[in-house]
Amino acid sequence: MCAALLAGFGGTVFADIHYVSPSGGNVFPYTNWNDAATAIQAAISAASDGDTVLVTNGIYKTGQTSLTNNMACRVAVTNAVTVESVNGPAFTVIEGSLFPSSIRCAYVGSNATLRGFSLINGCTELFATETPRTSGGGVMCEGGAVDRCVIMNNWAVNGGGVLCYNGGLVRNCLIASNSCTSLGGGAFLYYGGEIESCTLVANSSSANGGGVYCKEGGSVRNSILATNTATDSGNNWYNSGTGMAYLYTCASPAPAGAGNMDVDPAFANAAGGDYRLALGSPLIDAGTNQPWMAASTDLDSNALIMNGRTDIGAYEYIYYPITATAGPNGAIAPSGTLLVARLASTNFAMIPDLHYHVSSVVVDNVSIGPTNWYTFANVTAPHTIAAFFTGFLRRAVGTAFRPARV
């Protein structure tokens, strides 16, 4: 069934799913896992506007599509479809090809979405003069959206990792270790484009704008620009022209704009390639909430707002719920459901009423006996804690304690 068909008198459009797997049967139009295409581009070609192309685990590094006035791309999403991985960028890779074959990883056109891939080892043409041929080694986004991707180890003349060309949206992405010979080691925003909730680190430019280069427009919001380098100017960011906007972004130096800051992001383990935020990072709960966040997740597929306010960068710092309850004749403090930061510790006090004492404390459905104090240390999972109380035994009326005679 084609996605363009209308059902009944209501005019409802039913979108199809087209499947991609390295072990698929490769039977057009690839509408189940047994018949799945073995190449992503084949499933895109079979899809109609509004369809989804679902890609399972694998490294996809064969084939190419050449676009008019553009360059060869491993995957080109030119129709209004969503191309999405099943298990995210850790398991699903689109690999381009470095010089001299020079194949970009992906192109994402108007109303298209690419979600959940690692885009690695892409490269643009070296000697062409047209911006689309020389820019965006990892991905060229022309009016579409790139979401929850890892864009790494790509090369271009401009925009080593990303080119936003006259618009486009890059969201919830890690853009790292890309390089260029001219403008924008991590990303090149050319006459528009948006970068939201992204982390741009360890990118390099042999000229200007190690992290991002904005030419005549473009915006960066809720993002981190850190440890990038440029030979000439603007290690982390560089602007040319007017109309640029930076909001709630961490960079050194901090650009003008609301919520921007020049601080150490405090990554969990930058040397090991872990650019999640560590406990105590000043970027935790420091971003600005946006309406789209309610229906989206971060690069780890966690909620984007976990403690009332989003973080800055591609990864939301995780909070775990601890639910504390008490039986009759006493209380637990604090009580209710608390959100506790990952690796933080929190204490609970059991408070019996007058003439009562703690009889049992149950942690994660296991009794630990009576105690008036309990600590969850280095929290890395949800927990429950419940306190129970009982009264002191009373002597029968009329009896009294007498010491035994010797």
C-alpha positions as CSV (number, residue, x, y, z in Angstrom):
1,M,0.0,0.0,0.0
2,C,1.4,3.4,-0.9
3,A,1.5,6.1,1.7
4,A,-0.2,8.5,-0.6
5,L,-3.4,6.4,-0.7
6,L,-6.4,7.8,1.2
7,A,-8.5,5.5,3.4
8,G,-12.3,5.9,3.5
9,F,-14.0,9.3,3.4
10,G,-12.0,10.7,6.2
11,G,-8.9,11.1,4.0
12,T,-6.5,9.5,6.5
13,V,-3.1,8.8,5.1
14,F,-1.6,5.5,6.2
15,A,2.2,5.7,6.2
16,D,4.2,2.6,5.3
17,I,7.3,1.3,7.0
18,H,10.2,0.0,4.8
19,Y,12.8,-2.1,6.5
20,V,16.6,-2.3,6.1
21,S,18.8,-5.1,7.4
22,P,22.2,-6.5,6.2
23,S,20.6,-9.9,6.3
24,G,17.3,-8.9,4.6
25,G,15.8,-10.7,1.6
26,N,16.0,-7.5,-0.5
27,V,12.5,-7.9,-1.9
28,F,10.9,-4.7,-3.1
29,P,9.1,-2.7,-1.5
30,Y,10.8,-4.0,1.7
31,T,7.7,-3.9,4.0
32,N,8.8,-6.6,6.5
33,W,12.0,-7.8,8.0
34,N,12.2,-10.9,5.9
35,D,12.0,-8.8,2.7
36,A,14.2,-6.0,4.1
37,A,16.5,-4.0,1.8
38,T,20.2,-4.5,2.3
39,A,20.9,-0.9,1.4
40,I,19.3,2.1,3.0
41,Q,19.1,4.0,-0.3
42,A,17.0,1.3,-1.8
43,A,14.4,1.6,0.9
44,I,14.4,5.4,0.7
45,S,13.7,5.1,-3.1
46,A,10.7,2.7,-2.3
47,A,9.2,5.1,0.2
48,S,6.6,7.8,-0.3
49,D,6.2,11.0,1.5
50,G,5.3,10.4,5.1
51,D,6.7,6.9,5.2
52,T,9.4,5.6,7.6
53,V,12.5,3.7,6.7
54,L,13.5,1.6,9.7
55,V,17.2,0.4,9.8
56,T,18.5,-2.3,12.0
57,N,22.1,-2.8,13.3
58,G,25.0,-2.7,10.9
59,I,27.7,-0.7,9.2
60,Y,26.4,0.7,5.9
61,K,29.3,1.7,3.8
62,T,28.6,0.7,0.2
63,G,26.8,2.4,-2.7
64,Q,26.5,6.1,-3.4
65,T,24.0,8.6,-4.8
66,S,25.1,11.7,-6.8
67,L,22.8,14.8,-6.5
68,T,22.4,17.5,-9.1
69,N,24.9,20.4,-8.4
70,N,26.0,18.4,-5.3
71,M,28.4,15.5,-4.6
72,A,28.2,11.8,-4.0
73,C,26.5,10.8,-0.7
74,R,26.3,7.3,0.8
75,V,22.7,8.0,1.7
76,A,20.5,10.8,0.2
77,V,17.1,11.5,1.8
78,T,15.5,13.6,-0.9
79,N,11.9,12.7,-0.2
80,A,9.8,13.7,2.8
81,V,10.4,10.5,4.8
82,T,11.9,9.6,8.2
83,V,15.0,7.3,8.1
84,E,15.5,6.0,11.7
85,S,17.6,3.3,13.3
86,V,16.2,0.7,15.6
87,N,18.8,0.8,18.3
88,G,20.6,4.1,17.9
89,P,24.0,5.4,16.8
90,A,26.0,2.9,18.9
91,F,24.8,0.1,16.7
92,T,23.9,1.7,13.4
93,V,26.6,3.4,11.2
94,I,26.6,5.2,7.9
95,E,30.2,5.4,6.8
96,G,31.3,7.6,4.0
97,S,34.6,7.5,2.2
98,L,37.7,9.7,2.6
99,F,39.8,11.4,-0.1
100,P,40.3,10.7,-3.0
101,S,36.9,8.9,-3.4
102,S,35.3,11.6,-1.3
103,I,31.8,10.4,-0.3
104,R,29.7,12.3,2.2
105,C,27.8,10.1,4.7
106,A,24.3,11.6,4.3
107,Y,22.2,14.3,2.7
108,V,18.9,15.3,4.3
109,G,16.5,17.4,2.2
110,S,13.4,19.4,2.9
111,N,10.9,17.8,5.3
112,A,13.1,14.7,5.7
113,T,14.5,13.4,9.0
114,L,17.6,11.3,9.7
115,R,17.6,9.9,13.3
116,G,19.8,7.6,15.3
117,F,22.9,7.0,13.3
118,S,26.7,7.3,13.6
119,L,28.0,9.3,10.6
120,I,31.7,8.6,10.2
121,N,34.6,9.0,7.8
122,G,32.7,11.2,5.3
123,C,34.6,13.6,3.0
124,T,33.7,16.3,0.5
125,E,35.3,17.2,-2.8
126,L,38.6,19.1,-2.4
127,F,38.8,21.2,-5.6
128,A,35.2,22.1,-6.5
129,T,34.0,25.7,-6.0
130,E,30.3,25.1,-5.2
131,T,29.5,25.2,-1.4
132,P,27.4,22.0,-1.6
133,R,30.3,20.1,-3.1
134,T,32.9,21.2,-0.6
135,S,31.0,21.4,2.7
136,G,29.5,19.0,5.2
137,G,31.7,15.9,5.2
138,G,29.4,14.1,7.7
139,V,26.0,15.4,6.6
140,M,24.5,18.2,4.5
141,C,21.2,19.3,5.9
142,E,19.1,21.3,3.4
143,G,15.8,22.1,5.1
144,G,15.5,18.7,6.8
145,A,16.3,17.5,10.3
146,V,19.2,15.4,11.8
147,D,18.3,14.1,15.2
148,R,20.1,12.0,17.8
149,C,23.2,11.3,15.7
150,V,26.9,11.0,16.4
151,I,28.8,12.8,13.7
152,M,32.5,12.0,14.0
153,N,35.8,11.8,12.2
154,N,34.6,13.5,9.0
155,W,36.4,16.0,6.8
156,A,35.5,18.9,4.5
157,V,36.7,22.2,3.1
158,N,33.9,23.8,5.1
159,G,31.8,22.2,7.8
160,G,33.9,19.1,8.6
161,G,31.0,17.5,10.3
162,V,27.8,19.4,9.3
163,L,26.6,21.8,6.6
164,C,23.3,23.5,7.1
165,Y,22.6,25.0,3.7
166,N,19.9,27.7,3.6
167,G,18.2,26.2,6.6
168,G,18.0,22.8,8.3
169,L,18.0,21.5,11.9
170,V,20.5,19.5,13.8
171,R,19.3,18.4,17.2
172,N,20.4,16.2,20.1
173,C,23.7,15.3,18.3
174,L,27.3,14.8,19.3
175,I,29.5,16.5,16.7
176,A,33.1,15.5,17.6
177,S,36.6,15.2,16.1
178,N,35.7,16.5,12.7
179,S,38.0,18.8,10.7
180,C,38.1,21.3,7.8
181,T,40.6,23.3,5.9
182,S,38.5,26.5,5.9
183,L,35.3,27.4,7.8
184,G,33.6,25.5,10.6
185,G,35.4,22.4,11.8
186,G,32.3,21.0,13.5
187,A,29.5,22.8,11.6
188,F,29.0,25.4,9.0
189,L,25.7,27.3,9.1
190,Y,25.4,28.8,5.6
191,Y,22.6,31.4,5.4
192,G,20.6,29.8,8.2
193,G,20.2,26.6,10.0
194,E,19.7,25.6,13.7
195,I,21.8,23.7,16.1
196,E,19.8,22.7,19.2
197,S,20.8,20.6,22.3
198,C,24.1,19.5,20.7
199,T,27.6,19.0,22.0
200,L,30.4,20.1,19.6
201,V,33.8,19.1,20.9
202,A,37.4,18.4,19.7
203,N,36.7,19.7,16.2
204,S,39.3,21.7,14.3
205,S,39.6,24.2,11.5
206,S,42.7,25.3,9.6
207,A,41.2,28.8,9.3
208,N,38.2,30.1,11.3
209,G,35.5,28.6,13.6
210,G,36.8,25.4,15.1
211,G,33.4,24.4,16.5
212,V,30.9,26.3,14.4
213,Y,31.0,29.0,11.7
214,C,27.9,31.0,11.1
215,K,27.6,32.9,7.8
216,E,24.7,35.3,7.4
217,G,22.3,33.8,9.9
218,G,21.9,30.6,11.9
219,S,21.3,29.9,15.6
220,V,22.8,27.8,18.3
221,R,20.7,27.0,21.4
222,N,21.2,24.8,24.5
223,S,24.5,23.6,23.1
224,I,28.1,23.1,24.2
225,L,31.1,24.4,22.1
226,A,34.2,23.3,23.9
227,T,37.8,22.1,23.2
228,N,37.5,23.0,19.5
229,T,40.5,24.7,17.8
230,A,41.0,27.0,14.9
231,T,44.3,28.1,13.3
232,D,43.3,31.7,12.7
233,S,40.3,32.8,14.7
234,G,37.4,31.5,16.8
235,N,38.4,28.3,18.4
236,N,34.8,27.5,19.4
237,W,32.7,29.8,17.2
238,Y,33.0,32.5,14.5
239,N,30.5,34.7,12.8
240,S,30.4,36.3,9.4
241,G,27.7,38.8,8.5
242,T,24.5,39.4,10.6
243,G,21.5,37.5,11.9
244,M,23.3,35.0,14.1
245,A,21.8,34.0,17.5
246,Y,23.4,32.1,20.4
247,L,21.2,31.2,23.4
248,Y,21.9,29.2,26.5
249,T,25.1,28.0,25.0
250,C,28.4,27.1,26.8
251,A,31.4,28.4,24.9
252,S,34.7,30.2,25.6
253,P,34.4,33.1,25.1
254,A,30.7,33.3,25.8
255,P,28.9,34.8,22.8
256,A,26.3,37.6,23.4
257,G,22.9,36.2,24.1
258,A,20.6,35.1,26.9
259,G,21.8,32.3,29.1
260,N,25.2,31.9,27.5
261,M,28.1,31.1,29.8
262,D,31.9,30.6,29.7
263,V,32.5,27.7,32.2
264,D,34.1,24.3,32.3
265,P,31.3,21.9,31.1
266,A,32.7,19.2,33.5
267,F,32.4,16.2,31.2
268,A,32.2,12.8,32.7
269,N,35.4,11.6,30.9
270,A,36.4,13.7,28.0
271,A,39.7,11.9,27.6
272,G,37.8,8.7,27.1
273,G,35.3,10.2,24.7
274,D,32.4,10.4,27.3
275,Y,30.9,13.9,26.8
276,R,28.0,13.3,29.2
277,L,27.9,15.8,32.1
278,A,29.5,14.8,35.5
279,L,27.8,15.3,38.8
280,G,28.1,19.0,39.7
281,S,28.4,20.3,36.2
282,P,27.2,23.9,35.9
283,L,25.3,22.9,32.7
284,I,22.9,20.6,34.5
285,D,19.4,22.2,34.6
286,A,20.9,25.3,33.0
287,G,19.2,25.3,29.5
288,T,15.9,26.7,28.3
289,N,12.9,24.5,27.9
290,Q,11.3,24.3,24.4
291,P,7.9,23.0,23.4
292,W,9.4,20.3,21.1
293,M,11.2,18.7,24.0
294,A,8.1,17.0,25.3
295,A,8.0,14.7,22.3
296,S,11.8,14.1,22.0
297,T,14.6,12.5,23.9
298,D,18.3,13.2,24.3
299,L,21.1,11.3,22.6
300,D,20.8,8.4,25.1
301,S,17.0,8.3,24.6
302,N,16.4,9.8,28.0
303,A,13.8,12.5,28.7
304,L,15.1,15.9,27.8
305,I,13.6,17.5,30.9
306,M,14.3,15.4,34.0
307,N,14.3,17.9,36.9
308,G,12.0,20.7,35.7
309,R,14.6,22.3,33.4
310,T,16.6,20.9,30.5
311,D,20.4,20.6,30.5
312,I,22.8,22.2,28.0
313,G,24.3,19.8,25.5
314,A,23.3,16.5,23.8
315,Y,23.0,14.5,27.0
316,E,20.5,15.1,29.8
317,Y,21.9,14.4,33.2
318,I,19.9,11.5,34.6
319,Y,17.8,11.7,37.8
320,Y,16.4,8.6,39.4
321,P,13.2,8.5,41.4
322,I,13.3,7.3,45.0
323,T,9.8,6.7,46.5
324,A,9.6,6.9,50.3
325,T,6.5,5.9,52.2
326,A,5.7,5.3,55.9
327,G,3.1,3.1,57.7
328,P,0.9,4.4,60.5
329,N,2.3,5.7,63.8
330,G,5.4,7.4,62.2
331,A,6.9,9.2,59.3
332,I,9.8,9.2,56.9
333,A,11.7,12.3,55.9
334,P,11.8,13.2,53.2
335,S,8.7,11.5,51.9
336,G,7.1,11.0,48.5
337,T,9.0,10.7,45.3
338,L,12.3,12.4,45.1
339,L,14.4,12.8,41.9
340,V,18.0,12.1,42.8
341,A,20.9,12.9,40.5
342,R,23.0,10.0,39.2
343,L,25.9,9.2,41.5
344,A,24.5,11.5,44.2
345,S,23.6,10.3,47.7
346,T,20.6,11.0,49.8
347,N,19.6,10.3,53.4
348,F,16.2,9.2,54.9
349,A,15.2,9.5,58.6
350,M,12.6,7.3,60.2
351,I,10.6,9.2,62.8
352,P,8.3,7.2,65.1
353,D,5.4,8.8,66.9
354,L,5.5,9.1,70.8
355,H,5.4,5.6,72.4
356,Y,6.3,3.9,69.1
357,H,9.5,2.7,67.5
358,V,10.8,1.5,64.1
359,S,10.0,-2.1,63.6
360,S,11.2,-2.5,60.0
361,V,12.6,-0.6,57.0
362,V,12.1,-2.2,53.6
363,V,14.4,-1.1,50.8
364,D,13.6,-2.2,47.3
365,N,11.2,-4.8,48.7
366,V,13.8,-6.3,51.0
367,S,13.6,-5.8,54.8
368,I,16.8,-4.5,56.3
369,G,15.4,-4.6,59.9
370,P,14.8,-1.6,62.2
371,T,16.9,1.5,61.7
372,N,16.3,5.2,62.2
373,W,18.5,6.3,59.3
374,Y,19.3,5.0,55.8
375,T,21.5,6.4,53.0
376,F,21.3,5.7,49.3
377,A,24.9,6.2,48.1
378,N,26.0,6.8,44.5
379,V,22.6,6.4,43.1
380,T,22.5,4.7,39.7
381,A,18.9,3.2,39.6
382,P,15.4,3.9,40.9
383,H,14.7,2.8,44.5
384,T,11.9,2.5,47.0
385,I,12.0,2.7,50.8
386,A,9.2,2.1,53.3
387,A,9.2,2.5,57.1
388,F,7.0,0.6,59.5
389,F,6.4,1.3,63.2
390,T,5.1,-0.6,66.3
391,G,4.2,0.4,69.9
392,F,6.2,-0.4,73.0
393,L,4.9,-3.3,75.1
394,R,3.0,-2.3,78.2
395,R,3.0,-4.1,81.6
396,A,-0.3,-5.5,82.8
397,V,-2.2,-3.1,85.2
398,G,-1.4,-3.6,88.9
399,T,2.0,-5.2,88.3
400,A,5.2,-3.7,89.2
401,F,8.8,-4.6,88.7
402,R,10.6,-5.9,91.8
403,P,14.2,-7.0,91.9
404,A,14.8,-10.6,92.7
405,R,15.7,-11.5,96.3
406,V,19.2,-12.8,96.9
